Amino acid sequence: MKTKTILLLLFFGLSLSCLQAQTKDVPQVKKGMFKVTVLYPNGEGKTFDMDYYTQKHMPLMAKFFNLKIYAIDKGISGRAINEPAPFLAIGYLYFDKLSDYENARALHADEIKADFPKYTNTTPLIQISEVIQ
């Protein structure tokens, strides 16, 4: 019985240390970072190709902006499950400095706009925020 308990403790201890080791070098969102949120409104006749967005567009944005962190949400529903989602998708780009976003956007604006029709027919809304918590 004692041996089983020790083995279980060792197993769980090693599992936890492996988990910590895997997440140690992963970039994290921190207070004071800047977040550019790109919202793709839903509506009649609006389309969005999530496969293209996740496999082509966002990796392209990561390259253009030298991103360490980005995230993607897929709209499922509104406030109630049976209501349509107000947004087809939402993309999040995180920056240490706002100037990093501004400089890369100025440099690649035409390429970014040219990629929109490849995955959506909606005009995105953009909000720049500071991460507070």
Sequence and secondary structure as in RCSB ss.txt:
>XXXX:A:sequence
MKTKTILLLLFFGLSLSCLQAQTKDVPQVKKGMFKVTVLYPNGEGKTFDMDYYTQKHMPLMAKFFNLKIYAIDKG
ISGRAINEPAPFLAIGYLYFDKLSDYENARALHADEIKADFPKYTNTTPLIQISEVIQ
>XXXX:A:secstr
 HHHHHHHHHHHHHHHHHHHHHHHTS    TT EEEEEEEE  TT  B HHHIIIIIHHHHHHHHT S EEEEE 
  SSSTTS  SEEEEEEEEESSHHHHHHHHHHHHHHHHHHGGGTBSS  EEEEEE   
